[in-house]
Amino acid sequence: MEVLLGGRGLITSLIFFLLKFSTAVDIPLSVQQVPTIVKQSTVQVAFPFDEYFQIECVAKGNPEPKFLWNKDDKPFNLSDPRIVVSNNGGTFRIPNDGHISHFQGKYRCFASNKLGIAMSEEIEFIVPNAPKFPKEKIDPLEVEEGDPIVLPCNPPKGLPPLHIYWMNIELEHIEQDERVYMSQKGDLYFANVEEKDSRNDYCCFAAFPRLRTIVQKMPMKLTVNSLKHVNDSSSSTEIISKANSIKQRKPRLLLPPPESGSESSVTILKGETLLLECFAEGLPTPQVDWNKMGGDLPKGRETKENYGKTLKIENVSYRDKGNYRCTANNFLGSATHDFHVIVEEPPRWTKKPQSGVYSTGSSGILLCEAEGEPEPTIKWRVNGLPIERNPFSGDVISPGEISFTNVQPNHTAVYQCEASNVHGTILANANIDVVDVRPLIQTADEENYATVVGYRAFLHCEFFASPEAIVSWQKVEEAKPLDGRRYHVHENGTLQITETTEDDAGSYSCWVENAKGKTAVTATLDIRNATNLRVSPKNPRVPRSHTLELHCESKCDSHLKNSLKLSWSKDGEAFEMNGTEDGRITIDGANLTISNVTMEDEGIYSCSAHTALDSVADMTQVTVLDVPDPPENLHLSERQNRSVRLTWEAGDDHNSNISEYIVEFEGNKEEPGRWEELTRVQGKETTVMLSLAPYVRYQFRVIAMNEVGRSQPSHPSGHHETPPAAPDKNPQNIRVQASQPKEMIIKWEPLKAMEQNGPGLEYRVTWKPQGAPVEWEEETVTNHTLRVMTPAVYAPYDVQVQAINRLGSGPEPQSVILYSGEDYPDTAPVIQGVDVINSTLVKVTWSTVPKERVHGHLKGYQVNWWKTKSLLDGRAHPKEVNILRFSGQRNYGMVPSLDAFSEFHLTVLAYNSKGAGPESEPFIFQTPEGVPEQPTFLKVIKVDKDTATLSWGLPKKLNGNLTGYLLQYQIINDTDEIGELNDINITTPSKPSWRLLNLNATTKYKFYLRACTSKGCGKPVTEETATLGEAKYAGLYEDISTQGWFIGLMCAVALLTLILLTVCFVKRNRGGKYSVKEKEDLHPDPEVQSAKDETFGEYSDSDEKPLKGSLRSLTRDMPATESADSLVEYGEGDHGLFNEDGSFIGAYAGSKEKGSVESNGSSTATFPLRA
């Protein structure tokens, strides 16, 4: 026994040894070899809609193979003119000319050369017939109600799969249920018919989808007769009941057919789907149950279909064989049938014979084993013929293996192993090539390879050698085999270098040697820098709906830049090249942008860089923050009159810790459904004791907050109602509304519904003169206002307001001091003097009005003034009253922005909350001269080589007697340097032009012109021009002006100007603005704007036209010139508050009405600053 076991072990070792050294390899086609079939057709079906049918067989070998074909195990003649042959006979086409049934059969291809013959598996060519139901006359069927019946289908044969349908002539499906069932063969079964089953158009349809064909059986007529032996006097319900009781019967199986008995066998192939069906007739309709005898139905793979009549088991295995029982039963009895299920299997390889290359004198083995049910039969062939016809001395042949000893060249052949049982046949070809050659290296010489530092390098040296060869690698400069743990030579000759360094770069040689000789090739290895990658930002936390931008920064070797490609993925799933179809995620090379981030965007984002030699990836964890989910399961406990405990459960915080909870309540009787905040709780807490008000039916909800925002409110809690009580507080903000003299309209803030504490809320109001030893007067009201008449104007009173309800009074009220209604002041201040500060600013002083004459709370004084005439020409000026108010108790004020060299009238009045008192007597004063405004224009009307003539217009406002002009000029050629400024004083103010002499030729000049009075010169107007060049251009203007074309051009310009002026005039009359003015408003000239800033607005010619002065301009810093008096320094305003001496703030307003005052009491005004 021990010897036998040892022998088996030795044989097993020998087999593994032989298998190792006879492993199938690809023999170069330059080496002689047996044919190998590399491609063949499978089953071919001749569909009628195809143009042709190709049966293919492709083989390789040396010498080149030739092809022969068998059809149904007989030689097939490829010279048949009805077929088209190609590929040297390996492939042929059968044209679909309508007569191809002759070609139906099983084909086999044989590829042969002088060394052997390879054979293909069988290729079946199927020519399906067009399926048709036979033309037949179907007799009508007649049956009594309650009886069973079967409508046969008998579908025609055709190419599977077959689908059967029962429909009426309108193509409506016949309804199937527990009573009506279609079998797998297509017959329609009725367990018991009903009167509604009567119809004359039962049609069976057979569909063959692969043939794109549906055929119909002739319609069948079924008539169901009602039972008529029941008494006609009975009701229909009684008739049916009695009839059914007569027909009632226990189940009887119709499927399987009764002739099969109580048992039947079913054979199914492993892996297929098992269908068992049972159908029983009977009344009432029987129910069908299934079970497996001696075991359980396979869970997860079994289903009951068609109201339990079909048992379906998918992917059948050997475990599913056995006996299955169906039981049909109703209350009258039952019927059973047992199915004996047999599971079988076509042959399949367990050990498939492998091709091998052998050298002369070696040994080999072919193994062939297959499994199946029934057990497959194994047959060997050599070059397509039974092996018995090709014996070799020393070979050992058995059904499972062939052993070779002392292999010789005549062993070269194709061996076939065929395994078959009743369910099919499988075929395997194994090539035995006996070859003795010097090594053939198939890798090209002087190949270049590259890798990156730290990666593995593979230098190929694919070869074919028989007998077996030895492979060695060496560096060319070292001339010795490579040795070390980093070097490994694979069986196919490839050299693998692990963890490469820059020192590994250089030239290598591969040597392959066997008993027949040796061969070598060289290769070069280049080492590149590794690619680096970094994704930023790292692990970002992004609120939902925001935008996230990820950047992928990469760096690679300069030789690899052209092959560098970046790609993005999320959770291992790659994005499309440009992002998502909806455009929310966009990819632009190294940048990935996610707009409107959602919770689904959370995950791990990876950027991968791929080059020709390496790949690297970096990732970042994106966390999406969102508002929390609403709290859940609100619960009330510890209920008290003034408190209750609220508890809840936190919702999902969506990656951001909950910072606090907001507890809201609803219970306001005046505003039901309105939720108000009650308290806030730290995010770590989920319970709070709530302080409550009396007489409220509370309901609570909770909102969670995190850094992103608020959650949706939770579902409301249950209700908690507090009992009523007396008020806890009295009204606040007790005040007097604007009243008539000797009247107080007392108002206060009413208690809110949550503060009333009970029903029947009222207010008890008490009052008396301040400090007077008299009884309090009292009145109770239900609203929040009370009108009280008083004997004196603007007298102080002590007033109290107390809240009361049906359960009692609120706390003791506090007294407030209120005044009775005001009246207008009845006396005017007296102007004591007007001090002229400069040409546009004066200081007014007056005597204050006695307190008892104010008849109210003094709010301040109002100064009115208007210009009466100009001292320059003495003309009267229409009265336009300007207003400036000064708040508080004061006796002076500054009046700004006056016209210089003019006469004014000025009055002062006092005002209180009621209104303004009488004006003082007008005070007359005059303003001195000031500097003029800039001239309206400055033009160069003539220029020569060394002279220039200038013309200008008078200033709009002279502000005094004009004494002359200051003309200045300097060189401003196109350089950073400018020339010296030259002055010319023009003392003849009536002269509007000047001719400058001794200028430089071909030079650019800038001119400045200022108008002057005795007070000085105003702002300049500027112009630029350039003098002419040589003398021949000196008379350029005179020459041009005499040309006819120039005169015509000027006339055209004049006409165009006239038309434009007409259009502008019409547009202005329609309320439009000049485009030039619009441009000025949009792009003001800096000097002009500066002038506007100093006077801070311009006057309107109409009350309706908006003024350009802006309240914001009141806060600008301004130079201290006498013409730049800002109202912000003198008047009141939201944007112009300033305290000159700690006691006055003024308000400036404008009106054209004589003696006008502010109509609405507002402290802001439009500031019309007319000069």
PyMOL commands that set and color helices and strands:
alter all, ss='L'
color gray80, all
select helices_A, chain A and resi 2-21+87-89+101-103+195-197+209-211+236-247+258-260+318-320+387-389+409-411+502-504+558-563+599-601+753-755+851-854+1031-1033+1036-1041+1044-1069+1075-1082+1086-1095+1111-1115+1127-1129
alter helices_A, ss='H'
color red, helices_A
select strands_A, chain A and resi 33-40+44-45+52-62+66-71+74-76+84-86+91-95+105-113+116-119+123-126+141-144+149-151+163-167+180-182+188-190+199-208+213-216+220-225+249-255+263-269+274-277+279-283+287-292+302-305+310-313+322-330+333-351+356-358+364-367+369-373+377-382+385-386+396-398+401-404+413-421+424-434+437-441+447-452+457-459+463-466+470-475+487-489+495-497+506-514+517-528+532-536+541-543+548-555+565-570+573-574+585-588+591-594+603-610+615-625+632-637+643-649+660-666+676-682+687-691+697-705+719-721+732-737+743-749+762-769+777-781+785-789+796-805+808-809+816-819+830-838+841-847+858-870+882-887+892-895+902-912+923-926+938-943+948-952+964-971+982-986+993-996+1004-1013+1016-1017+1021-1026+1145-1150
alter strands_A, ss='S'
color yellow, strands_A
deselect
rebuild
show_as cartoon
